[in-house]
Amino acid sequence: MPTYLSPGVYVEEVESGSRPIEGVGTAMAAFVGFTADGPYDEPTLVTSWSQYTQAFGGFAEGAYLPQAVFGYFLNGGSTCYVVRIGQNGNGAKPELPELPQAQLGGYRLTIKGLPDGAKSDDISVEVADPPEDAAGDDRFTLLVKQAGKVVETHHVTTRRGKENVVTVVREKSNLITLEEITTGAMAKPDKGTVALRAPAPAPAAPPEPVRPEAFVGDVRDRTGFGGLEVIDDVTMIAVPDLAGLYEREQITLEELQSVQLAMIAHAELMGNRMAILDPPRGMSPQQVRDWRVDTAGYDSRYAAIYYPWIKVFDQATGTNTFVPPSGHMAGVWARTDGTRGVHKAPANEVMRGVVELETRLTKAEQSVLNPEGVNCIRAFPGRGIRVWGARTLSSDSDWRYLNVRRLFNYLEESILNGTQWVVFEPNDDALWARIRRTISAFLVMEWRKGALFGLTPDEAFYVKCDRETNPAESIDAGQVICEVGVAPVKPAEFVIFRLSQLSGGTSLVNE
């Protein structure tokens, strides 16, 4: 308390005692895999497809991550992290060949870049006489030829100025560059033709295949999805190129499963994110079911899997191609969170950008997959291609549905971040009452959004923080214990209408 020693008017700022809890974000994806360019093993935040192309170079043939990120933004995603791997393997950027060079008098002649379909031997430069109206000892004409045909003509001089040969070529030529290699006054080069021949490149050693450990990475070195442990904002992770390596027979099925198990372990360790898994390509519904139950045997409330693969337009090849569905699904999750809320199951939603499915599932086939936690993507006549499942891979009925698990992730993280002010406060009845008010106000707001089940707040949740939950022993140990119970809403997965036949002439009377 301040001390007042002289007469006067004093103004004090007093805290209201209310500490509102702000809801955390629920739609932050992270993708790990191969890209065309960009930094390796460094989680990079991107907020749009154009920003991704600036950092990682756009689409790349044989890489599924760019398609996943494009599908994520197309389906409603707004921000994500990208981790590029494969620096020493088949995700590495190839070394560019040395550009052809030649000497033209006192100048070094270099190709800026080979045009599409052009060979280095096709480019030549000829020194010719200048036009009759521009004759002089310092003037000459530079003819740039491609496949023997003149494609550029430059009337230049060795003197300094805007017509200097180096200046003109730098500003106007699309094929070559010039630089002076001698000092002093430059002499006009002799008439003749110079061909730009590149030295024969040494055979490059084939890149080593990327091992599954590269996807897992290490939190200490900030590599793979292990490096994402330091980023609390991530709420879903996907590794689309993992299934691509198995498709190209570069890894075994056991290695694919080991990385997916590591993804699940990462999500369970963090406790605030979900792993979106991709099944191996080419499996029939029965094979997927057998793989899910008998081979993989995943059992986690922090993971979900979607089947089958989806066909999209591949701008790298100009054709339609099948890709893993995890990236597009992450975008659907983000879109549902933004339009309805995290409590809404991300299902019965149209998948944007998908032109076909690898397998068109029937209702009977989904009846085999759905009980095992395999979320199906189905095509419906007149309704497009839609997500038709919203289950986790958990065998616990309490955590069967995706929206329930993600809702609890959201509530837990929001309450955790919004009650940091409690630490080191006096542990008494006043503090307990403030905690109850703070958490109750937050849960009432979520109940009004439709995230909790019940006609009244008392039916939807309870918050208990008093002498019963905080006995003398826990107070002496420096602990504050608060019990929170919530009733989440669950999706109407099976909609049943019971119809009965009434006899003719029967009337219904409302009493």
PANU-556533 format. One record per residue (C-alpha): residue number from 1; residue in three letters; x, y, z. Coordinates in steps of 0.5 Angstrom, whole numbers. Example, Ala and Ser with C-alpha at 12.3 -4.5 7.8 and 13.67 -1.06 7.14 Angstrom:
<pts>
PT   resi   resn       x       y       z
PT      1    ALA      25      -9      16
PT      2    SER      27      -2      14
</pts>
This chain:
<pts>
PT   resi   resn       x       y       z
PT      1    MET       0       0       0
PT      2    PRO       3       7      -2
PT      3    THR       4      12       4
PT      4    TYR       1      19       4
PT      5    LEU       5      24       8
PT      6    SER       2      30       5
PT      7    PRO      -5      33       4
PT      8    GLY      -7      32      -3
PT      9    VAL     -11      28      -8
PT     10    TYR      -9      21     -10
PT     11    VAL     -11      17     -16
PT     12    GLU      -9       9     -15
PT     13    GLU     -10       4     -20
PT     14    VAL     -14      -2     -17
PT     15    GLU     -15      -9     -21
PT     16    SER     -22     -11     -22
PT     17    GLY     -20     -18     -20
PT     18    SER     -23     -21     -27
PT     19    ARG     -18     -25     -31
PT     20    PRO     -21     -27     -37
PT     21    ILE     -19     -33     -41
PT     22    GLU     -18     -32     -48
PT     23    GLY     -19     -38     -53
PT     24    VAL     -12     -41     -56
PT     25    GLY     -12     -42     -64
PT     26    THR     -14     -49     -66
PT     27    ALA     -12     -49     -74
PT     28    MET      -4     -49     -74
PT     29    ALA      -2     -55     -79
PT     30    ALA       5     -57     -79
PT     31    PHE       8     -61     -86
PT     32    VAL      14     -65     -86
PT     33    GLY      17     -67     -92
PT     34    PHE      20     -65     -99
PT     35    THR      20     -58    -103
PT     36    ALA      23     -56    -109
PT     37    ASP      27     -50    -105
PT     38    GLY      28     -47     -99
PT     39    PRO      32     -48     -92
PT     40    TYR      33     -55     -89
PT     41    ASP      30     -57     -82
PT     42    GLU      28     -50     -80
PT     43    PRO      21     -50     -78
PT     44    THR      18     -44     -83
PT     45    LEU      12     -40     -82
PT     46    VAL       8     -39     -88
PT     47    THR       1     -35     -89
PT     48    SER      -1     -36     -96
PT     49    TRP       1     -40    -102
PT     50    SER       4     -35    -105
PT     51    GLN       9     -34     -99
PT     52    TYR      10     -41     -99
PT     53    THR      12     -41    -107
PT     54    GLN      17     -35    -105
PT     55    ALA      20     -39     -99
PT     56    PHE      20     -46    -102
PT     57    GLY      19     -46    -110
PT     58    GLY      12     -48    -111
PT     59    PHE      11     -55    -114
PT     60    ALA      16     -60    -115
PT     61    GLU      15     -67    -119
PT     62    GLY      16     -73    -114
PT     63    ALA      14     -69    -108
PT     64    TYR       7     -69    -104
PT     65    LEU       9     -64     -99
PT     66    PRO       7     -58    -104
PT     67    GLN       1     -61    -106
PT     68    ALA      -1     -62     -99
PT     69    VAL       0     -55     -97
PT     70    PHE      -3     -52    -103
PT     71    GLY      -9     -57    -101
PT     72    TYR      -9     -54     -94
PT     73    PHE     -10     -47     -96
PT     74    LEU     -15     -49    -102
PT     75    ASN     -19     -52     -97
PT     76    GLY     -19     -46     -91
PT     77    GLY     -12     -46     -88
PT     78    SER      -9     -40     -86
PT     79    THR      -2     -41     -83
PT     80    CYS       2     -47     -83
PT     81    TYR       9     -49     -81
PT     82    VAL      14     -53     -86
PT     83    VAL      20     -57     -85
PT     84    ARG      24     -59     -91
PT     85    ILE      28     -65     -90
PT     86    GLY      33     -69     -95
PT     87    GLN      39     -65     -95
PT     88    ASN      43     -71     -96
PT     89    GLY      38     -75    -100
PT     90    ASN      33     -75    -105
PT     91    GLY      30     -69    -103
PT     92    ALA      36     -65    -104
PT     93    LYS      37     -59    -109
PT     94    PRO      41     -62    -115
PT     95    GLU      48     -58    -117
PT     96    LEU      47     -53    -123
PT     97    PRO      52     -54    -128
PT     98    GLU      57     -49    -129
PT     99    LEU      55     -44    -135
PT    100    PRO      59     -44    -141
PT    101    GLN      64     -38    -142
PT    102    ALA      68     -36    -147
PT    103    GLN      73     -30    -148
PT    104    LEU      71     -25    -153
PT    105    GLY      77     -20    -154
PT    106    GLY      78     -17    -147
PT    107    TYR      71     -19    -145
PT    108    ARG      69     -25    -142
PT    109    LEU      63     -28    -145
PT    110    THR      58     -32    -141
PT    111    ILE      51     -35    -142
PT    112    LYS      45     -32    -137
PT    113    GLY      41     -38    -137
PT    114    LEU      40     -43    -142
PT    115    PRO      33     -42    -146
PT    116    ASP      28     -48    -145
PT    117    GLY      30     -54    -150
PT    118    ALA      37     -50    -152
PT    119    LYS      43     -53    -151
PT    120    SER      50     -50    -149
PT    121    ASP      53     -51    -156
PT    122    ASP      47     -48    -160
PT    123    ILE      49     -41    -157
PT    124    SER      54     -37    -161
PT    125    VAL      56     -29    -161
PT    126    GLU      59     -26    -168
PT    127    VAL      63     -20    -168
PT    128    ALA      61     -16    -175
PT    129    ASP      62      -9    -178
PT    130    PRO      57      -3    -175
PT    131    PRO      52       0    -180
PT    132    GLU      55       5    -185
PT    133    ASP      52      11    -181
PT    134    ALA      56       9    -175
PT    135    ALA      63       7    -177
PT    136    GLY      69       8    -173
PT    137    ASP      75       5    -170
PT    138    ASP      71       4    -163
PT    139    ARG      64       1    -166
PT    140    PHE      62      -6    -168
PT    141    THR      56     -10    -168
PT    142    LEU      55     -16    -164
PT    143    LEU      50     -22    -166
PT    144    VAL      47     -27    -162
PT    145    LYS      45     -33    -165
PT    146    GLN      41     -39    -163
PT    147    ALA      42     -45    -167
PT    148    GLY      45     -41    -172
PT    149    LYS      39     -36    -173
PT    150    VAL      41     -29    -170
PT    151    VAL      36     -27    -164
PT    152    GLU      39     -21    -162
PT    153    THR      43     -15    -165
PT    154    HIS      47     -10    -161
PT    155    HIS      50      -4    -164
PT    156    VAL      55      -2    -159
PT    157    THR      62       1    -158
PT    158    THR      68       0    -153
PT    159    ARG      68       7    -151
PT    160    ARG      64       9    -144
PT    161    GLY      57      11    -144
PT    162    LYS      50       9    -145
PT    163    GLU      52       5    -152
PT    164    ASN      58       1    -148
PT    165    VAL      58      -6    -150
PT    166    VAL      58      -8    -143
PT    167    THR      52      -3    -141
PT    168    VAL      48      -5    -147
PT    169    VAL      49     -13    -146
PT    170    ARG      47     -12    -139
PT    171    GLU      41      -8    -140
PT    172    LYS      38     -11    -147
PT    173    SER      41     -18    -148
PT    174    ASN      36     -24    -145
PT    175    LEU      42     -29    -147
PT    176    ILE      49     -27    -145
PT    177    THR      53     -22    -140
PT    178    LEU      60     -19    -141
PT    179    GLU      65     -17    -137
PT    180    GLU      72     -13    -138
PT    181    ILE      78     -18    -136
PT    182    THR      83     -13    -138
PT    183    THR      85      -6    -135
PT    184    GLY      86       0    -139
PT    185    ALA      83       2    -146
PT    186    MET      79      -3    -149
PT    187    ALA      80      -5    -156
PT    188    LYS      75      -7    -161
PT    189    PRO      75     -15    -161
PT    190    ASP      77     -18    -168
PT    191    LYS      71     -20    -173
PT    192    GLY      69     -27    -172
PT    193    THR      64     -32    -168
PT    194    VAL      65     -35    -161
PT    195    ALA      61     -41    -159
PT    196    LEU      60     -42    -152
PT    197    ARG      62     -49    -150
PT    198    ALA      60     -52    -143
PT    199    PRO      65     -57    -140
PT    200    ALA      63     -64    -140
PT    201    PRO      60     -65    -133
PT    202    ALA      63     -70    -128
PT    203    PRO      58     -76    -127
PT    204    ALA      55     -74    -120
PT    205    ALA      54     -79    -115
PT    206    PRO      47     -81    -114
PT    207    PRO      44     -78    -108
PT    208    GLU      43     -83    -102
PT    209    PRO      35     -85    -100
PT    210    VAL      32     -81     -95
PT    211    ARG      31     -85     -89
PT    212    PRO      25     -85     -84
PT    213    GLU      29     -82     -79
PT    214    ALA      30     -76     -83
PT    215    PHE      22     -75     -82
PT    216    VAL      22     -76     -74
PT    217    GLY      28     -71     -73
PT    218    ASP      31     -69     -66
PT    219    VAL      28     -64     -62
PT    220    ARG      36     -62     -60
PT    221    ASP      38     -61     -67
PT    222    ARG      31     -58     -69
PT    223    THR      30     -63     -74
PT    224    GLY      24     -66     -77
PT    225    PHE      17     -66     -73
PT    226    GLY      21     -67     -67
PT    227    GLY      24     -60     -68
PT    228    LEU      16     -58     -67
PT    229    GLU      16     -59     -60
PT    230    VAL      19     -52     -59
PT    231    ILE      13     -49     -63
PT    232    ASP       7     -49     -58
PT    233    ASP       2     -46     -63
PT    234    VAL       2     -53     -68
PT    235    THR      -5     -57     -67
PT    236    MET      -4     -62     -73
PT    237    ILE       2     -65     -76
PT    238    ALA       2     -69     -83
PT    239    VAL       8     -72     -87
PT    240    PRO       5     -73     -94
PT    241    ASP      12     -75     -97
PT    242    LEU      12     -81     -92
PT    243    ALA       7     -85     -96
PT    244    GLY      10     -83    -102
PT    245    LEU      17     -86    -101
PT    246    TYR      13     -93     -99
PT    247    GLU      10     -92    -106
PT    248    ARG      16     -91    -109
PT    249    GLU      19     -97    -105
PT    250    GLN      24     -93    -102
PT    251    ILE      22     -95     -95
PT    252    THR      19    -102     -92
PT    253    LEU      12    -102     -89
PT    254    GLU      15    -103     -83
PT    255    GLU      19     -97     -83
PT    256    LEU      13     -93     -85
PT    257    GLN       9     -95     -79
PT    258    SER      15     -93     -75
PT    259    VAL      15     -86     -77
PT    260    GLN       7     -86     -76
PT    261    LEU       8     -89     -69
PT    262    ALA      13     -83     -68
PT    263    MET       8     -78     -70
PT    264    ILE       3     -81     -65
PT    265    ALA       8     -81     -60
PT    266    HIS      10     -74     -61
PT    267    ALA       2     -72     -61
PT    268    GLU       1     -75     -55
PT    269    LEU       7     -72     -51
PT    270    MET       5     -65     -53
PT    271    GLY      -2     -66     -51
PT    272    ASN      -4     -60     -56
PT    273    ARG      -4     -63     -63
PT    274    MET      -7     -69     -67
PT    275    ALA      -3     -73     -72
PT    276    ILE      -6     -74     -79
PT    277    LEU      -4     -80     -82
PT    278    ASP      -4     -83     -89
PT    279    PRO      -5     -90     -91
PT    280    PRO      -1     -94     -96
PT    281    ARG      -3     -93    -103
PT    282    GLY      -6     -98    -107
PT    283    MET     -10    -102    -102
PT    284    SER     -17    -104    -102
PT    285    PRO     -22    -103     -97
PT    286    GLN     -21    -110     -94
PT    287    GLN     -13    -109     -94
PT    288    VAL     -14    -102     -91
PT    289    ARG     -18    -105     -85
PT    290    ASP     -13    -111     -84
PT    291    TRP      -7    -107     -84
PT    292    ARG     -10    -102     -79
PT    293    VAL     -13    -108     -74
PT    294    ASP      -8    -113     -75
PT    295    THR      -1    -110     -78
PT    296    ALA      -1    -103     -75
PT    297    GLY      -5    -103     -69
PT    298    TYR      -5     -96     -68
PT    299    ASP      -9     -94     -61
PT    300    SER      -9     -87     -60
PT    301    ARG     -14     -81     -58
PT    302    TYR      -9     -76     -61
PT    303    ALA      -9     -79     -69
PT    304    ALA     -14     -80     -74
PT    305    ILE     -13     -83     -81
PT    306    TYR     -17     -82     -88
PT    307    TYR     -18     -87     -94
PT    308    PRO     -17     -87    -100
PT    309    TRP     -12     -83    -103
PT    310    ILE     -15     -77    -107
PT    311    LYS     -14     -74    -115
PT    312    VAL     -12     -67    -116
PT    313    PHE      -9     -63    -121
PT    314    ASP      -1     -63    -121
PT    315    GLN       2     -57    -124
PT    316    ALA       9     -60    -124
PT    317    THR       7     -65    -129
PT    318    GLY       1     -62    -132
PT    319    THR      -3     -68    -131
PT    320    ASN      -8     -70    -125
PT    321    THR      -5     -75    -120
PT    322    PHE      -6     -78    -114
PT    323    VAL      -4     -75    -107
PT    324    PRO      -5     -77    -100
PT    325    PRO     -11     -74     -97
PT    326    SER      -7     -71     -90
PT    327    GLY      -6     -64     -93
PT    328    HIS     -13     -63     -96
PT    329    MET     -16     -66     -89
PT    330    ALA     -12     -61     -85
PT    331    GLY     -15     -55     -89
PT    332    VAL     -22     -58     -88
PT    333    TRP     -21     -58     -80
PT    334    ALA     -18     -51     -81
PT    335    ARG     -25     -49     -85
PT    336    THR     -29     -52     -80
PT    337    ASP     -26     -49     -74
PT    338    GLY     -27     -42     -77
PT    339    THR     -34     -43     -79
PT    340    ARG     -37     -47     -74
PT    341    GLY     -32     -48     -68
PT    342    VAL     -27     -54     -66
PT    343    HIS     -33     -57     -63
PT    344    LYS     -36     -59     -70
PT    345    ALA     -34     -65     -72
PT    346    PRO     -30     -64     -79
PT    347    ALA     -34     -68     -83
PT    348    ASN     -40     -68     -88
PT    349    GLU     -35     -62     -91
PT    350    VAL     -34     -62     -99
PT    351    MET     -26     -63    -100
PT    352    ARG     -24     -57    -105
PT    353    GLY     -20     -59    -111
PT    354    VAL     -21     -66    -111
PT    355    VAL     -23     -69    -118
PT    356    GLU     -23     -76    -116
PT    357    LEU     -22     -82    -111
PT    358    GLU     -17     -87    -112
PT    359    THR     -23     -92    -109
PT    360    ARG     -30     -90    -109
PT    361    LEU     -33     -93    -103
PT    362    THR     -40     -96    -102
PT    363    LYS     -44     -96     -96
PT    364    ALA     -42    -103     -94
PT    365    GLU     -35    -102     -95
PT    366    GLN     -35     -96     -90
PT    367    SER     -39    -100     -85
PT    368    VAL     -32    -105     -85
PT    369    LEU     -28     -99     -84
PT    370    ASN     -31     -94     -80
PT    371    PRO     -32     -98     -73
PT    372    GLU     -24     -99     -74
PT    373    GLY     -23     -91     -74
PT    374    VAL     -21     -91     -81
PT    375    ASN     -25     -84     -84
PT    376    CYS     -27     -85     -91
PT    377    ILE     -28     -80     -96
PT    378    ARG     -33     -81    -101
PT    379    ALA     -37     -79    -107
PT    380    PHE     -44     -77    -107
PT    381    PRO     -48     -76    -114
PT    382    GLY     -50     -69    -114
PT    383    ARG     -46     -67    -107
PT    384    GLY     -39     -68    -109
PT    385    ILE     -33     -71    -106
PT    386    ARG     -34     -71     -98
PT    387    VAL     -31     -73     -92
PT    388    TRP     -35     -78     -89
PT    389    GLY     -32     -80     -82
PT    390    ALA     -30     -76     -76
PT    391    ARG     -26     -81     -71
PT    392    THR     -20     -82     -68
PT    393    LEU     -16     -88     -67
PT    394    SER     -18     -89     -60
PT    395    SER     -21     -96     -57
PT    396    ASP     -24     -92     -51
PT    397    SER     -31     -90     -53
PT    398    ASP     -30     -83     -49
PT    399    TRP     -25     -81     -54
PT    400    ARG     -28     -84     -60
PT    401    TYR     -30     -77     -64
PT    402    LEU     -25     -72     -67
PT    403    ASN     -28     -66     -65
PT    404    VAL     -29     -68     -57
PT    405    ARG     -21     -69     -57
PT    406    ARG     -20     -63     -60
PT    407    LEU     -25     -59     -56
PT    408    PHE     -21     -62     -50
PT    409    ASN     -14     -60     -53
PT    410    TYR     -17     -53     -54
PT    411    LEU     -20     -52     -47
PT    412    GLU     -14     -55     -43
PT    413    GLU      -9     -50     -47
PT    414    SER     -14     -44     -46
PT    415    ILE     -15     -45     -39
PT    416    LEU      -7     -47     -38
PT    417    ASN      -5     -40     -42
PT    418    GLY     -11     -36     -38
PT    419    THR      -9     -38     -31
PT    420    GLN      -1     -37     -31
PT    421    TRP      -3     -31     -26
PT    422    VAL      -5     -35     -21
PT    423    VAL       3     -38     -20
PT    424    PHE       5     -35     -13
PT    425    GLU      -1     -32     -11
PT    426    PRO      -3     -32      -4
PT    427    ASN      -7     -39      -3
PT    428    ASP     -13     -38       0
PT    429    ASP     -21     -38      -1
PT    430    ALA     -20     -31      -4
PT    431    LEU     -16     -34     -10
PT    432    TRP     -20     -40     -10
PT    433    ALA     -26     -36     -12
PT    434    ARG     -22     -32     -17
PT    435    ILE     -20     -38     -20
PT    436    ARG     -27     -41     -20
PT    437    ARG     -30     -34     -23
PT    438    THR     -25     -34     -29
PT    439    ILE     -26     -41     -31
PT    440    SER     -33     -41     -30
PT    441    ALA     -34     -35     -35
PT    442    PHE     -30     -38     -40
PT    443    LEU     -34     -44     -40
PT    444    VAL     -40     -40     -40
PT    445    MET     -38     -37     -46
PT    446    GLU     -36     -44     -50
PT    447    TRP     -43     -47     -48
PT    448    ARG     -46     -41     -51
PT    449    LYS     -43     -42     -57
PT    450    GLY     -45     -49     -57
PT    451    ALA     -39     -53     -55
PT    452    LEU     -42     -56     -49
PT    453    PHE     -48     -60     -48
PT    454    GLY     -54     -58     -43
PT    455    LEU     -60     -53     -43
PT    456    THR     -56     -49     -37
PT    457    PRO     -49     -48     -35
PT    458    ASP     -50     -53     -29
PT    459    GLU     -51     -58     -34
PT    460    ALA     -46     -57     -38
PT    461    PHE     -40     -56     -34
PT    462    TYR     -38     -55     -26
PT    463    VAL     -32     -52     -23
PT    464    LYS     -30     -54     -16
PT    465    CYS     -24     -50     -13
PT    466    ASP     -25     -50      -5
PT    467    ARG     -23     -53       2
PT    468    GLU     -25     -60       0
PT    469    THR     -20     -60      -7
PT    470    ASN     -15     -56      -3
PT    471    PRO     -14     -59       4
PT    472    ALA      -8     -57       9
PT    473    GLU      -3     -62       6
PT    474    SER      -4     -59      -1
PT    475    ILE      -3     -52       1
PT    476    ASP       3     -53       5
PT    477    ALA       6     -57      -1
PT    478    GLY       5     -50      -5
PT    479    GLN      -1     -53      -9
PT    480    VAL      -8     -51     -12
PT    481    ILE     -12     -56     -14
PT    482    CYS     -18     -54     -19
PT    483    GLU     -23     -59     -21
PT    484    VAL     -27     -58     -28
PT    485    GLY     -32     -62     -31
PT    486    VAL     -35     -61     -38
PT    487    ALA     -40     -65     -42
PT    488    PRO     -38     -64     -49
PT    489    VAL     -43     -65     -55
PT    490    LYS     -42     -71     -60
PT    491    PRO     -43     -71     -67
PT    492    ALA     -50     -74     -70
PT    493    GLU     -46     -80     -73
PT    494    PHE     -52     -84     -74
PT    495    VAL     -59     -81     -76
PT    496    ILE     -65     -85     -75
PT    497    PHE     -72     -84     -77
PT    498    ARG     -77     -88     -74
PT    499    LEU     -83     -89     -79
PT    500    SER     -90     -92     -77
PT    501    GLN     -96     -93     -82
PT    502    LEU    -103     -90     -79
PT    503    SER    -110     -93     -81
PT    504    GLY    -114     -89     -86
PT    505    GLY    -118     -83     -83
PT    506    THR    -114     -83     -76
PT    507    SER    -113     -76     -73
PT    508    LEU    -108     -74     -69
PT    509    VAL    -111     -69     -63
PT    510    ASN    -106     -65     -59
PT    511    GLU    -108     -65     -52
</pts>
